[in-house]
């Protein structure tokens, strides 16, 4: 910005200088042309004031013209009779051409000639525009020398341009300060982005870019923060998966290894029991691995693929599938006649997981109910049971990975990942999982999904 402004100011100054100097020279030439015309007019028809008659010689014509001339600061005149200076300007005229011998030598040829000239002449002391106007009266010959010192006019202009130069430098300084402040303000979000990106590593995934204003840089900062959120969730998911695998698979592997080391290959009963125990542990490991993989897939962008979904139809389908889980009194309490954007496969998976939990944590033959309904701008999908229930202090615990509770001395087999998978699915839909439970009386698990359309 400063460079462009400097180039613009310098170019403007250069153009003004060239044009104005040309204008000064052109004006001086025009002025000398007017003086030449006046001098010729007076010489042709002038009257000598002392006698009241026409000029008798060149000297009278030159004397009369010089006496009537009004000259500016940068002008001077001489009158030649032959090649001798016969008349000079009045003493109050500052410019004295007679004092510049180099100038007199340069015009000597023109003074004795018969042709008027207007030409620039440069000497060591000044730069002139010179008018030499020969005059002949009878046999008498003379010449008028009128000079304009360009240096005086150019000096004033150059002083003005010097002032322009100082003003331009001050302007550039102000532009530099303002440009620095503006650039700093404009580029600060980019610097914040750079610092944020530079500070991100596996040990620090919490840094976010400050969002300022509503311009394109603010939109870029928002996009950057969303990207960092996705990276954080992905890395945290990887860490949790590694921790879960290391924590949960170590125990069944140890159990299997221990029994295999202790088995007596010659004792058929011991081999049979060990085989059954190992197969049971491997089955449990298979379920655990599948659940862990499901949670790992939840961090991918295509985990949920929403389509327009008829909730009433989905409710009836899930109800029919849930009835196959166990022989007991199943009831469909209500269906929501509404269409919303959802992934029916994932919603079915989560809903059936809740139904399976209801069967698992309730006595055989106890009723289980499913249903759906619209509440405001949400659709609620629920499973109600009359099972063992959950104590209020344990509700948050069962939401966590591998969160298990021993209720009334009863521990049900499982990986402890079911509710984590359910909550991951409903959260991916922008909803939430609500748990209402009374210990010893039963529980109500509700998937609350926002009503949206594609």
Secondary structure by P-SEA (a helix, b strand, c coil): caaaaaaaaaaaaaaaaaaaaaaaaaaaaaaaaaaaaaaaaaaacccccccccccccaaaaaaaaaaaccccccccbbbbccccccccccccccccccccaaaaaaacccccccbbbbbbbbccccccbbbbbbbbcccccbbbbbbbcaaaaaaaaaaaaaaaaaaaaaaaaaaaaaaaaaaaaaaaaaaaaaaaaaacccccccbbbbbccccaaaaaaaaaaaaaaaaaaaaaaaaaaaaaaaccaaaaaaaaaaaaaacccccaaaaaaaaaaaaaaaaaaaaaaaaaaaaaacccccccccccccaaaaaaaaaaaaaacccccccccbbbcccccccaaaaaaaaaaaaaaaaaaccccbbbbbbccccccbbbbbccccccccccccccccccccccccccccccccccaaaaaaaaaaaaacbbbbbbbccccbbbbbbccccccc
